[in-house]
Amino acid sequence: MTTIGFLACETTLPGSGARRRADAFEHDLMVAALEPALAARGLAMRVIDWEAPLEAFAGLDAVLLGTAWNYQDRAAVFVAKLEALEARGIAVHNPPGLVRWNMTKTYLRELEEAGAATIPTLWLDEVTGEDIRAAFAQFGCEKLVVKRQVGAGAEGQVLLTADEPPGPDWRFGRPAMVQPFLPAIETQGEVSFVFVAGEFSHALTKRAASGDYRIQSIYGGTESRHYPAEDEVEAARSVLAAIPFAAPLYARIDMVRTEDGLLLMEAELIEPYLYPEQGERLGEHIARALARMTEPEGSRA
């Protein structure tokens, strides 16, 4: 039987006790959505820690990057593991080349050059207090957000205000992207569009908890189903089309609605949560695509 590996990390796996992440329930929801859908297509699923020895991956035909939500702290090791799996004949979704490209948020510059509407951004190898003061002047905004160029889940993110700027000795400490904070994130939330094998699956709106601006569930964010207009889907689809790789098995395009239309925040192509609660057919869509990808070539119609 064809077996699909679902990569997790130590703190998303059940049984990790007090170390288990507060948002690890999302791991459980993804597994619950995928396992029966894959079984209905004759595919088995095995959940495995991505940091397990290579020998532990024996017998797998493909892997999904799943909930490997600590990869950013060992990014080079993570990509090397994916390449090692691929070298063993295991199909990796999404593939290592795409992961490497998507891992550093400078990919947003490429998408902007390809026509995607993005949030104005300063790209800096190091961010100082002086850089922040200059950014406030350049963007003419009241708040700035500083994000890691290699990061996920808003980890390490900093929100700064013009009336309380950091001092001259302040350092962010990592290569970063500096953006004006858009009030729409607080008032309207983010809109996420989920695609499977290039086809639109579902959309949702993510809103931050009161008093916060981060929309992830680990910070108290909530989600609701969004039924997008066709032009919204097309805006997200145009971002997907601009990615310089073949259509990936899965993608989540995160956008924010402004007076100028939808702006791209992120194209999540590594280990995004795909929100099966808002997409009741997500498991079916992924299982169908995987069954098509893993069936012997001679048996394809």
C-alpha positions as CSV (number, residue, x, y, z in Angstrom):
1,M,0.0,0.0,0.0
2,T,1.2,3.5,-0.8
3,T,2.1,5.3,2.4
4,I,2.2,9.0,3.0
5,G,4.3,10.5,5.8
6,F,2.9,13.5,7.6
7,L,5.8,15.4,9.1
8,A,5.4,16.9,12.6
9,C,7.7,18.2,15.2
10,E,8.2,17.2,18.8
11,T,5.9,19.8,20.2
12,T,3.0,19.2,17.8
13,L,3.0,15.4,18.3
14,P,0.5,14.0,20.8
15,G,2.3,12.7,23.9
16,S,4.7,15.6,24.3
17,G,2.9,16.5,27.5
18,A,3.5,20.0,28.9
19,R,5.9,20.7,26.0
20,R,3.1,20.4,23.5
21,R,2.3,23.7,21.8
22,A,-0.9,25.5,22.6
23,D,-1.9,25.4,18.9
24,A,-1.1,21.7,18.5
25,F,-4.8,21.0,18.3
26,E,-4.4,22.1,14.7
27,H,-2.1,19.2,14.1
28,D,-4.9,16.9,15.4
29,L,-7.4,18.5,13.1
30,M,-5.2,18.1,10.0
31,V,-4.5,14.4,10.8
32,A,-8.3,13.9,11.4
33,A,-9.1,15.5,8.0
34,L,-6.4,13.6,6.0
35,E,-6.3,10.1,7.5
36,P,-9.8,8.9,6.4
37,A,-9.6,10.7,3.1
38,L,-6.3,9.1,2.2
39,A,-7.6,5.7,3.4
40,A,-10.7,6.1,1.1
41,R,-8.2,6.4,-1.8
42,G,-6.2,3.4,-0.7
43,L,-3.4,5.4,0.8
44,A,-2.0,4.9,4.3
45,M,-0.7,7.7,6.5
46,R,2.1,7.7,9.1
47,V,2.8,10.7,11.3
48,I,6.5,11.1,12.0
49,D,8.8,13.7,13.6
50,W,10.8,15.4,10.8
51,E,13.9,15.1,13.0
52,A,13.7,11.3,13.3
53,P,16.6,9.4,11.8
54,L,16.4,8.7,8.0
55,E,15.9,5.0,8.7
56,A,12.6,5.9,10.3
57,F,11.3,7.0,6.9
58,A,11.7,3.6,5.3
59,G,8.6,2.5,3.5
60,L,7.2,5.9,2.8
61,D,6.3,6.8,-0.8
62,A,5.7,10.5,-0.2
63,V,5.8,13.1,2.7
64,L,3.7,16.1,3.5
65,L,5.5,18.8,5.5
66,G,2.6,18.9,7.8
67,T,3.2,20.5,11.2
68,A,7.0,20.8,11.2
69,W,6.5,24.1,13.0
70,N,10.0,24.4,14.5
71,Y,11.9,24.2,11.2
72,Q,12.8,27.9,11.1
73,D,15.3,27.5,13.9
74,R,17.2,24.8,12.0
75,A,16.3,25.8,8.5
76,A,19.4,24.4,6.8
77,V,19.1,21.1,8.6
78,F,15.4,21.0,7.6
79,V,16.1,21.5,3.9
80,A,18.9,19.0,4.0
81,K,16.6,16.4,5.5
82,L,14.0,17.0,2.7
83,E,16.7,16.6,0.1
84,A,17.9,13.4,1.7
85,L,14.3,12.0,1.6
86,E,14.0,13.0,-2.0
87,A,17.3,11.3,-2.8
88,R,15.8,8.1,-1.3
89,G,13.0,8.2,-3.8
90,I,10.4,9.7,-1.4
91,A,8.3,12.4,-3.1
92,V,8.4,15.6,-0.9
93,H,5.4,17.9,-0.8
94,N,6.2,20.7,-1.2
95,P,9.6,20.0,-2.8
96,P,12.9,21.2,-1.3
97,G,13.6,23.7,-4.1
98,L,10.3,25.4,-3.5
99,V,10.9,25.3,0.3
100,R,14.3,26.9,0.0
101,W,12.8,29.7,-2.1
102,N,9.9,30.3,0.2
103,M,11.9,30.0,3.4
104,T,13.3,33.5,3.2
105,K,10.7,36.2,2.9
106,T,12.7,38.0,0.2
107,Y,10.6,35.8,-2.2
108,L,8.0,38.6,-1.8
109,R,10.3,40.9,-3.8
110,E,10.2,38.4,-6.6
111,L,6.5,38.2,-6.5
112,E,6.2,42.0,-6.5
113,E,8.4,42.2,-9.5
114,A,6.1,39.6,-11.2
115,G,3.1,41.9,-10.6
116,A,1.8,40.9,-7.1
117,A,0.5,43.8,-5.0
118,T,2.4,43.7,-1.8
119,I,2.9,45.8,1.4
120,P,5.7,48.4,1.1
121,T,8.8,46.8,2.7
122,L,12.3,47.7,3.7
123,W,14.7,44.7,3.6
124,L,17.6,45.0,6.0
125,D,20.3,42.6,7.1
126,E,20.3,44.3,10.5
127,V,17.8,46.8,11.9
128,T,18.8,49.5,14.3
129,G,16.9,52.2,16.1
130,E,18.1,54.7,13.5
131,D,16.7,52.5,10.7
132,I,13.3,52.5,12.5
133,R,13.2,56.2,12.8
134,A,14.0,56.5,9.1
135,A,11.3,53.9,8.3
136,F,8.7,55.9,10.2
137,A,9.6,59.0,8.2
138,Q,9.7,57.1,4.9
139,F,6.3,55.4,5.3
140,G,4.6,58.2,7.2
141,C,2.9,55.8,9.5
142,E,2.2,55.6,13.2
143,K,3.1,51.9,13.7
144,L,5.8,49.6,12.2
145,V,6.1,45.9,12.3
146,V,9.5,44.2,12.1
147,K,9.5,40.5,11.0
148,R,12.3,37.9,10.7
149,Q,13.2,37.2,7.1
150,V,13.3,33.5,8.0
151,G,10.5,32.9,10.5
152,A,7.0,31.5,10.9
153,G,3.9,32.1,13.0
154,A,4.8,35.7,14.0
155,E,7.7,34.4,16.1
156,G,10.1,37.2,17.0
157,Q,7.9,39.8,15.4
158,V,8.0,43.3,16.9
159,L,5.4,46.1,16.7
160,L,6.8,49.6,17.2
161,T,5.0,53.0,17.6
162,A,6.2,56.4,16.4
163,D,5.5,58.0,19.7
164,E,7.7,55.4,21.5
165,P,10.5,54.6,19.1
166,P,13.4,52.3,20.2
167,G,16.6,53.9,21.4
168,P,19.8,54.4,19.4
169,D,21.3,51.2,20.8
170,W,18.3,49.0,19.9
171,R,19.0,46.1,17.5
172,F,16.6,43.5,16.1
173,G,19.4,41.0,15.8
174,R,18.4,39.2,12.6
175,P,17.9,39.9,8.9
176,A,14.4,41.5,8.8
177,M,11.6,43.1,6.8
178,V,10.2,46.4,8.1
179,Q,6.6,47.3,7.0
180,P,4.0,49.9,8.0
181,F,1.4,48.3,10.1
182,L,-1.9,48.3,8.3
183,P,-4.9,49.1,10.5
184,A,-7.0,46.7,8.3
185,I,-5.3,43.8,10.0
186,E,-7.0,44.8,13.3
187,T,-10.3,46.0,11.8
188,Q,-10.9,43.4,9.1
189,G,-8.3,40.7,9.7
190,E,-6.4,38.7,7.1
191,V,-8.0,36.7,4.3
192,S,-6.4,33.3,3.5
193,F,-7.0,31.4,0.3
194,V,-6.2,27.7,0.2
195,F,-5.2,25.9,-3.0
196,V,-4.7,22.2,-3.7
197,A,-2.7,21.2,-6.8
198,G,-3.4,24.7,-8.2
199,E,-7.2,24.6,-7.6
200,F,-9.0,26.8,-5.2
201,S,-10.3,24.9,-2.1
202,H,-11.6,27.4,0.4
203,A,-11.1,30.7,2.0
204,L,-11.3,32.1,5.6
205,T,-10.9,35.3,7.5
206,K,-8.5,35.3,10.4
207,R,-8.9,37.9,13.2
208,A,-6.7,38.8,16.2
209,A,-7.8,38.6,19.7
210,S,-8.9,41.9,21.4
211,G,-5.8,43.9,22.3
212,D,-3.5,41.9,19.9
213,Y,-2.6,42.2,16.3
214,R,-1.4,38.7,15.6
215,I,-4.0,36.4,14.0
216,Q,-2.5,33.0,14.8
217,S,-4.5,30.8,17.2
218,I,-1.6,30.5,19.6
219,Y,-2.1,34.2,20.3
220,G,-5.9,33.9,20.6
221,G,-6.7,34.5,17.0
222,T,-9.9,33.1,15.5
223,E,-11.1,32.1,12.1
224,S,-14.4,32.1,10.1
225,R,-15.3,30.8,6.7
226,H,-15.1,33.4,3.9
227,Y,-17.0,33.0,0.7
228,P,-14.9,35.1,-1.7
229,A,-16.0,36.9,-4.8
230,E,-14.5,35.7,-8.0
231,D,-12.2,38.7,-8.3
232,E,-10.7,37.9,-4.8
233,V,-10.0,34.3,-5.9
234,E,-8.4,35.6,-9.0
235,A,-6.2,38.0,-7.0
236,A,-4.9,35.0,-5.0
237,R,-4.6,32.8,-8.0
238,S,-2.5,35.4,-9.8
239,V,-0.1,35.2,-6.9
240,L,0.1,31.4,-7.1
241,A,0.7,31.7,-10.9
242,A,3.6,34.1,-10.3
243,I,5.5,31.6,-8.1
244,P,8.5,30.4,-10.3
245,F,7.7,26.7,-9.7
246,A,5.1,24.2,-10.9
247,A,1.9,24.4,-9.0
248,P,2.5,22.9,-5.5
249,L,0.4,20.3,-3.8
250,Y,-0.8,22.9,-1.3
251,A,-0.6,26.6,-0.9
252,R,-2.1,29.2,1.4
253,I,-2.1,32.8,0.1
254,D,-2.5,35.3,2.9
255,M,-3.8,38.7,2.0
256,V,-5.2,41.9,3.6
257,R,-8.0,44.0,2.2
258,T,-7.2,47.8,1.8
259,E,-8.6,50.7,-0.1
260,D,-6.4,49.7,-2.9
261,G,-7.7,46.1,-3.0
262,L,-6.1,42.9,-1.7
263,L,-2.4,43.1,-0.8
264,L,-0.2,40.0,-0.5
265,M,1.1,39.4,3.0
266,E,2.5,35.9,2.6
267,A,2.5,32.9,0.2
268,E,2.7,30.0,2.7
269,L,4.2,27.0,0.8
270,I,6.2,25.1,3.5
271,E,4.1,23.9,6.4
272,P,1.0,26.2,6.5
273,Y,-2.0,25.2,8.6
274,L,-4.7,24.6,5.9
275,Y,-7.8,25.1,8.1
276,P,-9.9,22.0,7.5
277,E,-12.5,23.4,9.8
278,Q,-13.3,26.0,7.1
279,G,-12.7,23.6,4.3
280,E,-14.6,20.4,4.9
281,R,-13.4,18.9,1.7
282,L,-9.7,19.7,2.2
283,G,-8.8,16.1,3.0
284,E,-10.6,14.9,0.0
285,H,-8.9,17.4,-2.3
286,I,-5.4,16.5,-1.0
287,A,-6.1,12.7,-1.1
288,R,-7.3,13.0,-4.7
289,A,-4.2,14.9,-5.8
290,L,-1.9,12.6,-3.9
291,A,-3.5,9.5,-5.4
292,R,-3.1,11.0,-8.9
293,M,0.6,11.8,-8.1
294,T,1.5,8.5,-6.7
295,E,-0.2,6.1,-9.0
296,P,2.0,4.2,-11.5
297,E,2.4,6.1,-14.8
298,G,1.1,3.2,-16.8
299,S,-2.2,3.2,-14.9
300,R,-3.0,6.8,-15.6
301,A,-5.8,7.5,-18.0
